[in-house]
Amino acid sequence: MIRARSRDFDRGPVKVTARVGLCAGLLLCLPLVAHATKRAAEWIDLARLEASDGRHEAALTAIDSALAQNPRDFDARLLRARILSWQGRFAAADKALGELLGERPADADARLALSLLRYYEGRLDEAAAGLEALLAESPGNADAAEARNLVAKALAARTETSPVRRWRVDAGGEYSAFRRTAVDLPAWNQQFLQVGRRLDDGNRPLSVFGRVERFERYDLTDWALEAGVTRTFFPGLLGAFTAGVSPDAVFRPQWRAAADAEYRIRKAASPRDAVPSVWGLATARYDVYESSEFLGLLPGVRTEWGPWAATGRLAHVREAGGEALTGWSLRFDGVTGTPRLGPVRENIRFLAGIADAPETEVRGAKAVTISTLTLYAGLAVEIDGDLTLNLGYARDDREDSWIRHSVNAGVSGGF
């Protein structure tokens, strides 16, 4: 018993020694941990100082040193995104802010940084919307209020330096060739000129336009004359009406009429709103040929996320006293900021789409509706505020019988 107690006693100092050593080690580590935390904070302060003096690369080096110690530090990552935006590296800044807001969607500083990024990009309407949403939730946010005043001044300057262009001219042409045909088909080409005039600059803009178009098909030529009016009835409702004739029509409608309407079902609260803006679309078209008449209905929906949009439509065409065909179309639109091509602005737009929709054509003396699968894409480059170049390509697979390739080019300008 005594020996047993002696052995137990002998083990005691070993345990005590181990515990003392562990505690001593932790005590020695505490200054190192505190030093590391302090050092990260010092790197962040240095980054702020360098950025305030305009030395952005040095600021990025400092903030990266802080993030090397704590890669998930939210404030350091936010400062890094802001420095990127000050450098003009907008895509990198946008990606970084998207990740931060994905973690903390309601963070006021990150939302403010995103609105300022939109301001630097020249996307003033989005910047203003983001700041208004932020101030609606936090009216006392002095930084957001200051940024809103900055954006408001930029919007006012844009309005002063960019007067409303009352006249608008669009012109262009489309040229095509056929493939996979049993016979050699002459190409289908067309050219157009459209002139528009804005009549009302108030809250309900009103515009009128006239258009002349020349069509070539099967070595035959048709001319079409159209006139139309567009009107904004209130900010969420737009409408248009068009009517046209083809004198001595061979393969075009002798006359036609169309009505379009767009109604905003939902408006996004801000560019970062998880639910986009939604528009309801409706088009009715009536075409009269020498031997038949066609009614087309095209309902649809368009969703908008800031500069991005997607549009889906159905197409239902019915011949008077005949059969009906139904199809669909899907189109995507986007904007790319390209500061390297000139001033920081959204000067490149693109579109791409697919459609499996009915199309009317004249075969002999009879107009018929056929199914056509179309793939298309286009690009619009804004040369300056008044001149835009348009380019496009389309591929038509007409009733699985032959392929039509077409390219188009045009120019649009305001004065």
C-alpha positions as CSV (number, residue, x, y, z in Angstrom):
1,M,0.0,0.0,0.0
2,I,2.8,2.3,0.9
3,R,4.6,1.4,-2.3
4,A,1.5,1.9,-4.3
5,R,1.0,5.3,-2.9
6,S,4.6,6.0,-3.5
7,R,4.3,5.1,-7.2
8,D,1.2,7.3,-7.4
9,F,3.1,10.1,-5.8
10,D,6.0,9.7,-8.2
11,R,3.7,10.1,-11.2
12,G,2.2,13.3,-9.8
13,P,5.2,15.6,-10.6
14,V,5.2,14.4,-14.2
15,K,1.6,15.5,-14.6
16,V,2.3,18.8,-12.9
17,T,5.4,19.4,-15.0
18,A,3.5,18.7,-18.2
19,R,0.7,21.0,-17.3
20,V,3.1,23.7,-16.3
21,G,4.9,23.3,-19.6
22,L,1.6,23.5,-21.6
23,C,0.5,26.7,-19.8
24,A,3.9,28.2,-20.3
25,G,3.7,27.5,-24.0
26,L,0.3,29.1,-24.2
27,L,1.5,32.1,-22.4
28,L,4.4,32.4,-24.8
29,C,2.0,32.1,-27.8
30,L,-0.4,34.8,-26.6
31,P,2.0,37.7,-27.4
32,L,2.5,36.2,-30.9
33,V,-1.2,35.9,-31.5
34,A,-1.7,39.5,-30.3
35,H,1.2,40.6,-32.5
36,A,-0.3,38.9,-35.5
37,T,-3.7,40.5,-35.0
38,K,-2.1,43.8,-34.4
39,R,0.1,43.4,-37.5
40,A,-3.0,42.7,-39.6
41,A,-4.7,45.8,-38.3
42,E,-1.5,47.8,-39.1
43,W,-1.5,46.5,-42.7
44,I,-5.1,47.6,-43.1
45,D,-4.3,51.1,-41.7
46,L,-1.3,51.3,-44.0
47,A,-3.5,50.3,-47.0
48,R,-5.9,53.1,-46.2
49,L,-3.1,55.6,-45.9
50,E,-1.6,54.5,-49.2
51,A,-5.0,54.6,-51.0
52,S,-5.8,58.1,-49.7
53,D,-2.5,59.3,-51.2
54,G,-3.4,57.7,-54.6
55,R,-0.8,54.9,-54.3
56,H,-3.2,52.1,-55.2
57,E,-0.7,49.4,-56.0
58,A,1.1,49.9,-52.7
59,A,-2.4,49.9,-51.0
60,L,-3.2,46.5,-52.6
61,T,0.2,45.1,-51.5
62,A,-0.6,46.1,-47.9
63,I,-4.1,44.8,-47.9
64,D,-2.9,41.5,-49.4
65,S,-0.5,41.2,-46.5
66,A,-3.4,41.6,-44.1
67,L,-5.4,39.0,-45.9
68,A,-2.5,36.5,-45.9
69,Q,-3.0,36.4,-42.1
70,N,-6.8,36.2,-42.3
71,P,-8.2,35.5,-45.8
72,R,-11.8,35.8,-44.7
73,D,-11.5,39.2,-43.0
74,F,-14.6,41.0,-44.4
75,D,-13.4,44.6,-43.8
76,A,-10.1,43.9,-45.5
77,R,-11.8,42.3,-48.5
78,L,-14.2,45.2,-48.8
79,L,-11.3,47.7,-48.7
80,R,-9.6,45.6,-51.4
81,A,-12.7,45.8,-53.6
82,R,-12.9,49.5,-53.2
83,I,-9.2,49.9,-54.1
84,L,-9.8,47.9,-57.3
85,S,-12.7,50.1,-58.2
86,W,-10.6,53.2,-57.7
87,Q,-8.0,51.7,-60.1
88,G,-10.6,51.3,-62.7
89,R,-10.5,47.5,-62.5
90,F,-14.3,47.3,-62.5
91,A,-14.8,43.6,-63.4
92,A,-12.6,42.5,-60.5
93,A,-14.2,44.9,-58.1
94,D,-17.7,43.8,-59.2
95,K,-16.8,40.2,-58.6
96,A,-15.3,40.9,-55.2
97,L,-18.3,42.9,-54.1
98,G,-20.7,40.2,-55.4
99,E,-19.0,37.7,-53.1
100,L,-19.2,40.0,-50.1
101,L,-22.8,40.8,-50.6
102,G,-23.5,37.1,-51.1
103,E,-22.2,36.6,-47.6
104,R,-23.9,39.8,-46.1
105,P,-26.6,41.0,-48.4
106,A,-27.7,43.8,-46.0
107,D,-24.2,45.2,-45.3
108,A,-24.5,48.9,-45.7
109,D,-20.8,49.5,-46.5
110,A,-20.7,46.9,-49.2
111,R,-23.9,48.2,-50.8
112,L,-22.5,51.7,-50.7
113,A,-19.2,50.5,-52.4
114,L,-21.3,48.8,-55.1
115,S,-23.3,52.0,-55.8
116,L,-20.0,53.9,-56.0
117,L,-18.6,51.3,-58.4
118,R,-21.6,51.9,-60.6
119,Y,-21.0,55.6,-60.5
120,Y,-17.3,55.1,-61.5
121,E,-18.5,52.9,-64.4
122,G,-20.8,55.7,-65.6
123,R,-24.0,53.6,-64.8
124,L,-25.5,56.6,-63.0
125,D,-29.1,55.3,-63.0
126,E,-28.1,52.1,-61.2
127,A,-25.9,54.0,-58.8
128,A,-28.8,56.4,-57.9
129,A,-31.2,53.5,-57.5
130,G,-28.8,51.6,-55.1
131,L,-28.2,54.7,-53.0
132,E,-31.9,55.5,-52.8
133,A,-32.7,52.0,-51.6
134,L,-29.9,52.2,-49.0
135,L,-31.0,55.6,-47.7
136,A,-34.6,54.3,-47.5
137,E,-33.4,51.7,-45.0
138,S,-30.8,53.9,-43.2
139,P,-31.8,57.6,-43.6
140,G,-29.0,58.6,-41.3
141,N,-26.2,57.1,-43.4
142,A,-24.1,60.2,-44.0
143,D,-21.7,58.5,-46.5
144,A,-24.6,57.3,-48.6
145,A,-26.2,60.8,-48.6
146,E,-23.0,62.3,-49.7
147,A,-22.7,59.7,-52.5
148,R,-26.2,60.4,-53.6
149,N,-25.5,64.1,-53.9
150,L,-22.4,63.2,-56.0
151,V,-24.5,61.0,-58.3
152,A,-27.2,63.6,-58.6
153,K,-24.7,66.2,-59.8
154,A,-23.4,63.8,-62.4
155,L,-27.0,63.1,-63.6
156,A,-27.7,66.8,-63.8
157,A,-24.5,67.4,-65.8
158,R,-25.4,64.5,-68.1
159,T,-28.8,66.1,-68.7
160,E,-27.2,69.5,-69.4
161,T,-24.6,68.2,-71.7
162,S,-26.8,65.6,-73.5
163,P,-29.9,67.4,-74.8
164,V,-32.7,65.4,-76.2
165,R,-32.2,64.4,-79.8
166,R,-35.4,65.1,-81.5
167,W,-34.6,63.4,-84.8
168,R,-33.3,59.9,-85.2
169,V,-32.2,58.2,-88.4
170,D,-31.7,54.4,-88.8
171,A,-30.4,52.8,-92.0
172,G,-29.0,49.5,-93.0
173,G,-29.2,46.3,-95.0
174,E,-29.3,42.6,-94.9
175,Y,-27.6,40.2,-97.3
176,S,-28.0,36.5,-97.5
177,A,-27.2,33.2,-99.3
178,F,-28.8,29.8,-99.3
179,R,-27.3,26.4,-98.6
180,R,-28.6,22.8,-98.8
181,T,-31.0,23.4,-101.7
182,A,-32.0,21.2,-104.6
183,V,-31.9,24.3,-106.9
184,D,-29.9,27.5,-107.1
185,L,-32.0,30.1,-105.2
186,P,-31.3,33.8,-105.7
187,A,-30.3,35.5,-102.4
188,W,-32.8,37.4,-100.3
189,N,-31.6,41.0,-99.6
190,Q,-33.2,44.0,-98.2
191,Q,-32.3,47.7,-97.3
192,F,-34.2,50.2,-95.1
193,L,-34.2,53.8,-94.1
194,Q,-36.2,55.0,-91.1
195,V,-36.6,58.6,-89.8
196,G,-38.1,59.4,-86.4
197,R,-39.2,62.6,-84.7
198,R,-39.7,63.1,-80.9
199,L,-42.7,65.4,-80.3
200,D,-43.1,65.4,-76.5
201,D,-40.3,65.4,-73.9
202,G,-42.5,65.4,-70.8
203,N,-43.3,62.4,-68.5
204,R,-45.1,60.8,-71.5
205,P,-42.8,60.9,-74.4
206,L,-44.4,60.8,-77.9
207,S,-42.6,59.9,-81.1
208,V,-43.5,59.3,-84.7
209,F,-41.5,57.6,-87.5
210,G,-41.6,56.8,-91.2
211,R,-39.8,53.9,-92.9
212,V,-39.1,52.8,-96.4
213,E,-37.8,49.3,-97.2
214,R,-36.7,47.5,-100.3
215,F,-36.9,43.7,-100.6
216,E,-35.3,41.4,-103.1
217,R,-36.4,37.7,-103.4
218,Y,-36.3,35.3,-106.3
219,D,-35.1,38.1,-108.6
220,L,-38.2,40.1,-107.7
221,T,-38.4,43.4,-105.9
222,D,-41.0,44.8,-103.5
223,W,-41.1,48.1,-101.7
224,A,-42.8,48.7,-98.3
225,L,-43.8,52.0,-96.8
226,E,-44.6,52.2,-93.0
227,A,-45.5,54.9,-90.5
228,G,-45.9,54.6,-86.7
229,V,-46.3,56.3,-83.4
230,T,-44.9,55.3,-80.0
231,R,-46.1,56.7,-76.6
232,T,-45.2,56.3,-73.0
233,F,-48.6,56.5,-71.2
234,F,-47.0,56.4,-67.8
235,P,-43.6,55.2,-66.6
236,G,-44.8,51.6,-66.5
237,L,-46.8,51.4,-69.7
238,L,-45.5,51.9,-73.3
239,G,-47.4,51.4,-76.5
240,A,-46.9,51.6,-80.3
241,F,-49.0,51.4,-83.5
242,T,-47.6,50.8,-87.0
243,A,-49.3,50.6,-90.4
244,G,-47.8,50.0,-93.8
245,V,-48.5,49.3,-97.5
246,S,-46.6,47.6,-100.3
247,P,-47.5,49.2,-103.7
248,D,-47.8,46.5,-106.4
249,A,-46.8,43.8,-103.9
250,V,-45.5,40.5,-105.3
251,F,-44.4,38.6,-102.2
252,R,-45.0,41.1,-99.4
253,P,-48.3,41.9,-97.7
254,Q,-50.4,44.4,-99.6
255,W,-51.0,46.2,-96.4
256,R,-50.3,45.5,-92.7
257,A,-51.0,46.8,-89.2
258,A,-49.5,46.1,-85.8
259,A,-49.9,47.2,-82.2
260,D,-47.4,46.7,-79.4
261,A,-47.7,47.2,-75.6
262,E,-45.2,46.8,-72.7
263,Y,-46.4,46.9,-69.1
264,R,-44.0,46.8,-66.1
265,I,-45.3,44.2,-63.7
266,R,-42.5,44.6,-61.2
267,K,-39.7,47.1,-60.7
268,A,-36.5,46.0,-59.0
269,A,-35.8,48.0,-55.8
270,S,-32.1,48.1,-56.6
271,P,-29.6,46.6,-59.0
272,R,-28.8,43.9,-56.4
273,D,-32.4,43.0,-55.9
274,A,-32.7,39.2,-56.0
275,V,-36.0,39.5,-58.0
276,P,-35.5,41.4,-61.3
277,S,-37.8,43.9,-63.0
278,V,-40.5,42.1,-65.0
279,W,-42.3,43.4,-68.1
280,G,-45.4,41.9,-69.8
281,L,-45.4,42.1,-73.6
282,A,-48.2,41.9,-76.1
283,T,-48.1,42.2,-79.9
284,A,-50.9,41.9,-82.5
285,R,-50.2,41.8,-86.2
286,Y,-52.5,41.7,-89.2
287,D,-51.1,41.0,-92.7
288,V,-53.2,41.1,-95.9
289,Y,-51.9,39.4,-99.0
290,E,-53.6,39.1,-102.4
291,S,-55.0,35.6,-101.7
292,S,-55.1,35.4,-97.9
293,E,-55.0,37.2,-94.5
294,F,-53.0,36.3,-91.4
295,L,-53.5,37.3,-87.7
296,G,-50.5,37.0,-85.5
297,L,-50.5,37.2,-81.7
298,L,-47.1,37.4,-79.8
299,P,-47.5,37.5,-75.9
300,G,-44.3,37.5,-73.9
301,V,-42.3,38.4,-70.8
302,R,-39.1,40.3,-70.4
303,T,-36.9,40.2,-67.2
304,E,-34.2,42.8,-66.5
305,W,-31.3,42.6,-64.1
306,G,-29.5,45.9,-64.3
307,P,-27.9,45.9,-67.8
308,W,-29.0,42.3,-68.6
309,A,-32.3,41.2,-70.0
310,A,-34.0,38.0,-71.2
311,T,-37.1,38.0,-73.3
312,G,-39.4,35.1,-74.1
313,R,-42.4,35.1,-76.5
314,L,-44.9,32.8,-78.0
315,A,-46.0,33.3,-81.6
316,H,-49.4,32.2,-82.8
317,V,-50.2,32.8,-86.5
318,R,-53.6,31.9,-87.9
319,E,-54.7,32.2,-91.5
320,A,-58.3,33.4,-92.1
321,G,-60.3,30.3,-92.8
322,G,-57.2,28.1,-92.5
323,E,-54.9,26.4,-90.0
324,A,-52.8,28.0,-87.2
325,L,-49.2,27.5,-86.2
326,T,-47.6,28.3,-82.8
327,G,-44.0,28.9,-82.1
328,W,-41.7,30.5,-79.6
329,S,-38.6,32.7,-79.3
330,L,-36.0,33.5,-76.6
331,R,-33.6,36.4,-76.7
332,F,-30.8,37.7,-74.4
333,D,-29.5,41.3,-74.3
334,G,-26.5,42.6,-72.4
335,V,-24.2,45.6,-72.0
336,T,-20.4,45.5,-71.6
337,G,-18.5,48.4,-70.1
338,T,-15.3,49.0,-72.2
339,P,-13.3,51.9,-70.7
340,R,-10.3,51.0,-72.9
341,L,-12.2,52.0,-76.0
342,G,-12.8,55.5,-74.8
343,P,-14.6,57.3,-71.9
344,V,-16.0,55.0,-69.2
345,R,-19.5,54.3,-70.4
346,E,-21.7,51.4,-71.6
347,N,-20.8,51.6,-75.2
348,I,-21.1,48.0,-76.4
349,R,-24.4,46.1,-76.4
350,F,-25.0,42.6,-77.6
351,L,-27.9,40.3,-78.2
352,A,-28.4,36.6,-79.0
353,G,-31.5,34.5,-79.5
354,I,-33.2,31.5,-80.9
355,A,-36.7,31.3,-82.4
356,D,-38.8,28.4,-83.6
357,A,-41.7,30.4,-85.0
358,P,-44.0,30.6,-88.0
359,E,-43.1,32.8,-90.9
360,T,-45.3,33.8,-93.9
361,E,-44.1,33.6,-97.4
362,V,-45.6,33.6,-100.9
363,R,-45.4,30.4,-103.0
364,G,-46.7,31.0,-106.4
365,A,-49.9,32.9,-106.1
366,K,-50.6,31.7,-102.5
367,A,-49.2,32.9,-99.2
368,V,-48.5,30.2,-96.7
369,T,-47.1,29.9,-93.2
370,I,-44.1,27.7,-92.5
371,S,-42.1,26.8,-89.4
372,T,-38.6,28.3,-89.3
373,L,-35.8,27.7,-86.8
374,T,-33.6,30.8,-86.5
375,L,-30.4,31.4,-84.5
376,Y,-29.2,35.0,-84.4
377,A,-26.7,37.3,-82.7
378,G,-25.9,41.0,-82.9
379,L,-23.6,43.7,-81.6
380,A,-24.1,47.5,-81.3
381,V,-21.1,49.7,-80.7
382,E,-21.7,53.3,-79.6
383,I,-19.2,55.5,-81.3
384,D,-20.3,58.6,-79.4
385,G,-23.6,59.7,-77.8
386,D,-25.2,60.3,-81.2
387,L,-23.9,57.5,-83.4
388,T,-24.2,53.7,-83.1
389,L,-23.0,50.9,-85.5
390,N,-25.0,47.7,-85.6
391,L,-23.8,44.3,-86.9
392,G,-25.7,41.0,-86.9
393,Y,-25.9,37.4,-88.2
394,A,-28.8,34.9,-88.6
395,R,-29.2,31.3,-89.6
396,D,-32.6,30.2,-90.8
397,D,-33.5,26.5,-91.1
398,R,-36.7,26.6,-93.1
399,E,-38.9,23.6,-92.7
400,D,-35.8,21.3,-92.6
401,S,-35.4,21.8,-96.3
402,W,-32.8,24.5,-96.9
403,I,-30.6,26.9,-94.9
404,R,-30.4,30.6,-95.2
405,H,-27.4,32.6,-93.8
406,S,-27.7,36.3,-93.6
407,V,-25.6,39.2,-92.3
408,N,-26.8,42.7,-91.6
409,A,-25.1,46.0,-90.9
410,G,-26.6,49.4,-90.0
411,V,-26.1,52.8,-88.4
412,S,-28.2,54.8,-86.0
413,G,-27.9,58.4,-85.1
414,G,-29.7,61.2,-83.4
415,F,-29.6,65.0,-83.9
